[in-house]
Amino acid sequence: MLSRQLRSYNPFPTISEWSLRLSSVINMERGKFPHVLQPKFFELCEQLVIQLTPTLEPFVPALIRHQWRRICVRVRIEEECVSCETEKWEEGGGELADQYFIWTLSLNEQVC
């Protein structure tokens, strides 16, 4: 198994006391992911967090209010497409669920 740890610090432009940090371990099965493509995948992950920052910024106050400190995004790369899945913001009741729905629409337009 090949793994690489990514860390990236990305402050929110208008909320300077908060930032988005990419911290992930990526594991790939031997033979499933060509060595030549690995640097591109890691670069894609690092670029994704840069694009996530402006999509999340409007929702930071609600996330903080509900003590939601983690945003999980699963990126899947196939030969012809890239897709992403996100963990739902279920805690905090209806407000976060509504915010999550709006965020995913924005995310799909911006990133996926």
DODOKOL-675335 format. One record per residue: residue number from 1; residue in one letter; y, x, z of N, C-alpha, C in turn. Coordinates in Angstrom, 1 decimal, decimal comma. Layout:
BEGIN
+-----+---+--------+--------+--------+--------+--------+--------+--------+--------+--------+
:   k : r :    n.y :    n.x :    n.z :   ca.y :   ca.x :   ca.z :    c.y :    c.x :    c.z :
+-----+---+--------+--------+--------+--------+--------+--------+--------+--------+--------+
: NUM : a :      Y :      X :      Z :      Y :      X :      Z :      Y :      X :      Z :
...
+-----+---+--------+--------+--------+--------+--------+--------+--------+--------+--------+
END
This chain:
BEGIN
+-----+---+--------+--------+--------+--------+--------+--------+--------+--------+--------+
:   k : r :    n.y :    n.x :    n.z :   ca.y :   ca.x :   ca.z :    c.y :    c.x :    c.z :
+-----+---+--------+--------+--------+--------+--------+--------+--------+--------+--------+
:   1 : m :   -1,2 :    0,8 :    0,0 :    0,0 :    0,0 :    0,0 :    1,3 :    0,9 :    0,0 :
:   2 : l :    2,2 :    0,5 :   -0,8 :    3,5 :    1,1 :   -0,8 :    4,4 :    0,3 :   -0,1 :
:   3 : s :    5,2 :    0,8 :    0,7 :    6,3 :    0,0 :    1,4 :    7,5 :    0,8 :    1,5 :
:   4 : r :    8,6 :    0,1 :    1,5 :    9,9 :    0,8 :    1,6 :   10,8 :   -0,1 :    2,4 :
:   5 : q :   11,5 :    0,5 :    3,3 :   12,4 :   -0,3 :    4,2 :   13,8 :   -0,3 :    3,6 :
:   6 : l :   14,4 :   -1,5 :    3,5 :   15,7 :   -1,6 :    2,9 :   16,7 :   -2,0 :    4,0 :
:   7 : r :   17,8 :   -1,4 :    4,1 :   18,8 :   -1,7 :    5,0 :   20,2 :   -1,7 :    4,3 :
:   8 : s :   20,9 :   -2,8 :    4,5 :   22,2 :   -2,8 :    3,8 :   23,1 :   -3,7 :    4,7 :
:   9 : y :   24,3 :   -3,2 :    4,9 :   25,3 :   -3,9 :    5,7 :   26,4 :   -4,4 :    4,8 :
:  10 : n :   26,6 :   -5,8 :    4,8 :   27,6 :   -6,4 :    3,9 :   28,5 :   -7,4 :    4,7 :
:  11 : p :   29,7 :   -6,9 :    5,0 :   30,6 :   -7,8 :    5,8 :   31,0 :   -9,0 :    5,0 :
:  12 : f :   31,3 :  -10,1 :    5,7 :   31,9 :  -11,3 :    5,0 :   33,4 :  -11,0 :    4,8 :
:  13 : p :   33,9 :  -11,2 :    3,7 :   35,3 :  -10,8 :    3,4 :   36,4 :  -11,5 :    4,4 :
:  14 : t :   36,2 :  -12,8 :    4,7 :   37,2 :  -13,4 :    5,5 :   36,7 :  -13,6 :    7,0 :
:  15 : i :   35,5 :  -13,2 :    7,3 :   35,0 :  -13,3 :    8,7 :   34,5 :  -11,9 :    9,1 :
:  16 : s :   35,5 :  -11,1 :    9,4 :   35,2 :   -9,7 :    9,5 :   34,3 :   -9,4 :   10,7 :
:  17 : e :   34,2 :  -10,2 :   11,7 :   33,3 :   -9,9 :   12,9 :   31,9 :  -10,2 :   12,6 :
:  18 : w :   31,5 :  -10,8 :   11,4 :   30,1 :  -11,1 :   11,1 :   29,8 :  -10,4 :    9,8 :
:  19 : s :   28,5 :  -10,1 :    9,6 :   28,1 :   -9,5 :    8,3 :   26,7 :   -9,9 :    8,0 :
:  20 : l :   26,3 :   -9,6 :    6,8 :   25,0 :   -9,9 :    6,3 :   24,3 :   -8,6 :    6,2 :
:  21 : r :   23,1 :   -8,4 :    6,8 :   22,4 :   -7,2 :    6,7 :   21,0 :   -7,4 :    6,2 :
:  22 : l :   20,7 :   -6,7 :    5,1 :   19,4 :   -6,8 :    4,5 :   18,5 :   -5,8 :    5,3 :
:  23 : s :   17,5 :   -6,4 :    5,9 :   16,5 :   -5,5 :    6,6 :   15,1 :   -6,1 :    6,3 :
:  24 : s :   14,4 :   -5,4 :    5,5 :   13,1 :   -5,9 :    5,1 :   12,1 :   -4,8 :    4,8 :
:  25 : v :   10,9 :   -5,1 :    4,9 :    9,8 :   -4,2 :    4,5 :    9,1 :   -4,9 :    3,4 :
:  26 : i :    9,0 :   -4,2 :    2,3 :    8,3 :   -4,8 :    1,1 :    7,0 :   -4,1 :    0,9 :
:  27 : n :    6,0 :   -4,9 :    0,8 :    4,6 :   -4,3 :    0,6 :    4,1 :   -4,8 :   -0,8 :
:  28 : m :    3,5 :   -3,8 :   -1,5 :    3,0 :   -4,2 :   -2,8 :    1,5 :   -3,7 :   -2,8 :
:  29 : e :    0,7 :   -4,5 :   -3,4 :   -0,7 :   -4,1 :   -3,5 :   -0,8 :   -3,0 :   -4,6 :
:  30 : r :   -1,7 :   -2,1 :   -4,4 :   -2,0 :   -1,0 :   -5,3 :   -2,4 :   -1,6 :   -6,7 :
:  31 : g :   -1,8 :   -1,2 :   -7,7 :   -2,1 :   -1,6 :   -9,1 :   -1,4 :   -2,9 :   -9,5 :
:  32 : k :   -0,8 :   -3,6 :   -8,6 :   -0,1 :   -4,9 :   -8,9 :    1,3 :   -4,7 :   -9,4 :
:  33 : f :    1,9 :   -3,6 :   -9,1 :    3,3 :   -3,4 :   -9,3 :    3,5 :   -2,0 :   -9,9 :
:  34 : p :    3,8 :   -1,9 :  -11,2 :    3,9 :   -0,5 :  -11,8 :    4,9 :    0,3 :  -11,2 :
:  35 : h :    4,6 :    1,6 :  -10,9 :    5,4 :    2,5 :  -10,2 :    6,8 :    2,6 :  -10,9 :
:  36 : v :    6,8 :    2,6 :  -12,2 :    8,1 :    2,7 :  -13,0 :    9,1 :    1,6 :  -12,7 :
:  37 : l :    8,6 :    0,4 :  -12,3 :    9,4 :   -0,8 :  -12,0 :    9,9 :   -0,8 :  -10,5 :
:  38 : q :    9,3 :   -0,1 :   -9,7 :    9,6 :   -0,1 :   -8,2 :   11,1 :    0,1 :   -7,9 :
:  39 : p :   11,8 :    1,2 :   -8,5 :   13,2 :    1,4 :   -8,2 :   14,0 :    0,2 :   -8,6 :
:  40 : k :   13,7 :   -0,5 :   -9,7 :   14,4 :   -1,6 :  -10,2 :   14,3 :   -2,8 :   -9,2 :
:  41 : f :   13,1 :   -3,0 :   -8,6 :   12,9 :   -4,0 :   -7,7 :   13,7 :   -3,8 :   -6,4 :
:  42 : f :   13,7 :   -2,6 :   -5,9 :   14,5 :   -2,3 :   -4,7 :   16,0 :   -2,5 :   -5,0 :
:  43 : e :   16,4 :   -2,1 :   -6,2 :   17,8 :   -2,3 :   -6,5 :   18,2 :   -3,7 :   -6,6 :
:  44 : l :   17,3 :   -4,5 :   -7,2 :   17,5 :   -6,0 :   -7,2 :   17,6 :   -6,6 :   -5,8 :
:  45 : c :   16,8 :   -6,2 :   -4,9 :   16,9 :   -6,7 :   -3,5 :   18,2 :   -6,3 :   -2,9 :
:  46 : e :   18,7 :   -5,1 :   -3,1 :   20,0 :   -4,7 :   -2,6 :   21,1 :   -5,4 :   -3,2 :
:  47 : q :   21,0 :   -5,7 :   -4,5 :   22,1 :   -6,5 :   -5,2 :   22,0 :   -7,9 :   -4,8 :
:  48 : l :   20,9 :   -8,4 :   -4,5 :   20,8 :   -9,8 :   -4,0 :   21,6 :  -10,1 :   -2,7 :
:  49 : v :   21,5 :   -9,2 :   -1,8 :   22,2 :   -9,4 :   -0,5 :   23,7 :   -9,3 :   -0,8 :
:  50 : i :   24,2 :   -8,6 :   -1,8 :   25,6 :   -8,5 :   -2,1 :   26,0 :   -9,9 :   -2,7 :
:  51 : q :   25,2 :  -10,5 :   -3,5 :   25,5 :  -11,8 :   -4,0 :   25,3 :  -12,9 :   -3,0 :
:  52 : l :   24,4 :  -12,8 :   -2,0 :   24,2 :  -13,8 :   -1,0 :   25,5 :  -13,9 :   -0,1 :
:  53 : t :   26,1 :  -12,8 :    0,1 :   27,3 :  -12,8 :    1,1 :   28,3 :  -13,9 :    0,8 :
:  54 : p :   28,8 :  -14,0 :   -0,5 :   29,8 :  -15,1 :   -0,7 :   29,2 :  -16,5 :   -0,7 :
:  55 : t :   27,9 :  -16,6 :   -1,0 :   27,3 :  -18,0 :   -0,9 :   27,2 :  -18,5 :    0,5 :
:  56 : l :   27,0 :  -17,5 :    1,4 :   26,7 :  -17,9 :    2,8 :   28,0 :  -18,0 :    3,6 :
:  57 : e :   29,1 :  -17,4 :    3,2 :   30,3 :  -17,3 :    4,0 :   30,8 :  -18,7 :    4,5 :
:  58 : p :   30,9 :  -19,7 :    3,6 :   31,4 :  -21,0 :    4,1 :   30,5 :  -21,6 :    5,2 :
:  59 : f :   29,3 :  -21,2 :    5,4 :   28,3 :  -21,8 :    6,3 :   28,2 :  -21,0 :    7,6 :
:  60 : v :   28,8 :  -19,8 :    7,7 :   28,7 :  -19,0 :    8,8 :   29,1 :  -19,7 :   10,1 :
:  61 : p :   30,3 :  -20,4 :   10,2 :   30,6 :  -21,1 :   11,4 :   29,5 :  -22,0 :   11,9 :
:  62 : a :   29,0 :  -22,8 :   11,0 :   27,9 :  -23,7 :   11,5 :   26,6 :  -23,0 :   11,9 :
:  63 : l :   26,3 :  -21,9 :   11,2 :   25,1 :  -21,1 :   11,6 :   25,3 :  -20,5 :   13,0 :
:  64 : i :   26,5 :  -20,0 :   13,2 :   26,8 :  -19,4 :   14,5 :   26,8 :  -20,4 :   15,6 :
:  65 : r :   27,4 :  -21,6 :   15,3 :   27,4 :  -22,7 :   16,3 :   26,0 :  -23,1 :   16,8 :
:  66 : h :   25,1 :  -23,0 :   15,8 :   23,7 :  -23,4 :   16,1 :   22,8 :  -22,2 :   16,5 :
:  67 : q :   23,5 :  -21,0 :   16,6 :   22,8 :  -19,8 :   17,0 :   21,7 :  -19,4 :   16,0 :
:  68 : w :   22,0 :  -19,7 :   14,7 :   21,0 :  -19,3 :   13,6 :   21,4 :  -17,9 :   13,2 :
:  69 : r :   20,6 :  -16,9 :   13,4 :   21,0 :  -15,5 :   13,2 :   20,2 :  -14,9 :   12,0 :
:  70 : r :   19,3 :  -15,6 :   11,4 :   18,5 :  -15,1 :   10,4 :   18,4 :  -15,9 :    9,1 :
:  71 : i :   18,6 :  -15,3 :    8,0 :   18,5 :  -16,0 :    6,7 :   17,3 :  -15,3 :    6,0 :
:  72 : c :   16,3 :  -16,1 :    5,6 :   15,1 :  -15,5 :    5,0 :   15,0 :  -15,9 :    3,5 :
:  73 : v :   14,9 :  -15,0 :    2,7 :   14,8 :  -15,2 :    1,2 :   13,6 :  -14,5 :    0,7 :
:  74 : r :   12,7 :  -15,2 :    0,0 :   11,6 :  -14,5 :   -0,6 :   11,8 :  -14,4 :   -2,1 :
:  75 : v :   11,8 :  -13,2 :   -2,6 :   12,0 :  -13,0 :   -4,0 :   10,7 :  -12,7 :   -4,7 :
:  76 : r :   10,4 :  -13,4 :   -5,8 :    9,2 :  -13,3 :   -6,6 :    9,6 :  -12,8 :   -8,0 :
:  77 : i :    9,0 :  -11,7 :   -8,4 :    9,3 :  -11,2 :   -9,7 :    8,0 :  -11,3 :  -10,5 :
:  78 : e :    8,1 :  -12,0 :  -11,7 :    7,0 :  -12,0 :  -12,6 :    7,5 :  -11,5 :  -13,9 :
:  79 : e :    6,6 :  -11,4 :  -14,9 :    6,9 :  -10,7 :  -16,1 :    8,1 :  -11,3 :  -16,8 :
:  80 : e :    8,2 :  -12,6 :  -16,8 :    9,3 :  -13,3 :  -17,5 :   10,4 :  -13,9 :  -16,7 :
:  81 : c :   10,2 :  -13,9 :  -15,3 :   11,2 :  -14,6 :  -14,5 :   11,3 :  -14,0 :  -13,1 :
:  82 : v :   12,4 :  -14,3 :  -12,5 :   12,7 :  -14,0 :  -11,1 :   13,0 :  -15,3 :  -10,4 :
:  83 : s :   12,3 :  -15,5 :   -9,3 :   12,6 :  -16,7 :   -8,5 :   12,8 :  -16,4 :   -7,0 :
:  84 : c :   13,4 :  -17,3 :   -6,3 :   13,6 :  -17,0 :   -4,9 :   13,3 :  -18,3 :   -4,1 :
:  85 : e :   12,8 :  -18,1 :   -2,9 :   12,6 :  -19,2 :   -2,0 :   13,4 :  -18,9 :   -0,7 :
:  86 : t :   13,9 :  -19,9 :    0,0 :   14,6 :  -19,7 :    1,2 :   14,0 :  -20,5 :    2,4 :
:  87 : e :   14,1 :  -19,9 :    3,5 :   13,6 :  -20,6 :    4,7 :   14,6 :  -21,7 :    5,1 :
:  88 : k :   14,2 :  -22,9 :    5,4 :   15,1 :  -24,0 :    5,7 :   15,7 :  -23,8 :    7,0 :
:  89 : w :   16,9 :  -24,3 :    7,1 :   17,7 :  -24,3 :    8,4 :   17,4 :  -25,6 :    9,1 :
:  90 : e :   16,3 :  -25,6 :    9,8 :   15,9 :  -26,9 :   10,4 :   16,4 :  -27,1 :   11,8 :
:  91 : e :   16,6 :  -26,1 :   12,6 :   17,1 :  -26,2 :   13,9 :   18,5 :  -26,6 :   13,9 :
:  92 : g :   19,0 :  -27,3 :   14,8 :   20,4 :  -27,8 :   14,9 :   20,6 :  -29,1 :   14,3 :
:  93 : g :   19,5 :  -29,8 :   14,0 :   19,7 :  -31,2 :   13,5 :   20,2 :  -31,3 :   12,1 :
:  94 : g :   20,8 :  -32,5 :   11,9 :   21,3 :  -32,9 :   10,6 :   22,4 :  -32,0 :   10,0 :
:  95 : e :   23,2 :  -31,4 :   10,8 :   24,3 :  -30,6 :   10,3 :   23,8 :  -29,4 :    9,5 :
:  96 : l :   22,9 :  -28,7 :   10,1 :   22,3 :  -27,5 :    9,4 :   21,5 :  -27,9 :    8,2 :
:  97 : a :   20,8 :  -29,0 :    8,3 :   20,0 :  -29,4 :    7,1 :   20,9 :  -29,8 :    6,0 :
:  98 : d :   22,0 :  -30,4 :    6,2 :   23,0 :  -30,8 :    5,2 :   23,6 :  -29,5 :    4,6 :
:  99 : q :   24,0 :  -28,6 :    5,5 :   24,6 :  -27,3 :    5,1 :   23,6 :  -26,5 :    4,3 :
: 100 : y :   22,3 :  -26,5 :    4,7 :   21,3 :  -25,8 :    3,9 :   21,2 :  -26,3 :    2,5 :
: 101 : f :   21,2 :  -27,6 :    2,3 :   21,1 :  -28,3 :    1,0 :   22,2 :  -27,8 :    0,1 :
: 102 : i :   23,4 :  -27,8 :    0,7 :   24,6 :  -27,4 :   -0,1 :   24,5 :  -25,9 :   -0,4 :
: 103 : w :   24,1 :  -25,1 :    0,5 :   24,0 :  -23,7 :    0,3 :   23,0 :  -23,4 :   -0,8 :
: 104 : t :   21,8 :  -24,0 :   -0,8 :   20,8 :  -23,7 :   -1,8 :   21,3 :  -24,1 :   -3,2 :
: 105 : l :   22,1 :  -25,2 :   -3,3 :   22,7 :  -25,5 :   -4,6 :   23,6 :  -24,4 :   -5,1 :
: 106 : s :   24,4 :  -23,9 :   -4,2 :   25,3 :  -22,8 :   -4,5 :   24,5 :  -21,5 :   -4,8 :
: 107 : l :   23,5 :  -21,2 :   -4,0 :   22,7 :  -20,1 :   -4,3 :   22,0 :  -20,1 :   -5,6 :
: 108 : n :   21,5 :  -21,3 :   -6,0 :   20,8 :  -21,4 :   -7,3 :   21,8 :  -21,1 :   -8,5 :
: 109 : e :   23,0 :  -21,6 :   -8,3 :   24,0 :  -21,4 :   -9,3 :   24,4 :  -19,9 :   -9,4 :
: 110 : q :   24,5 :  -19,3 :   -8,3 :   25,0 :  -17,9 :   -8,2 :   24,0 :  -16,9 :   -8,5 :
: 111 : v :   22,8 :  -17,1 :   -8,0 :   21,8 :  -16,0 :   -7,9 :   20,6 :  -16,3 :   -8,7 :
: 112 : c :   19,9 :  -17,4 :   -8,5 :   18,6 :  -17,6 :   -9,0 :   18,5 :  -18,1 :  -10,4 :
+-----+---+--------+--------+--------+--------+--------+--------+--------+--------+--------+
END
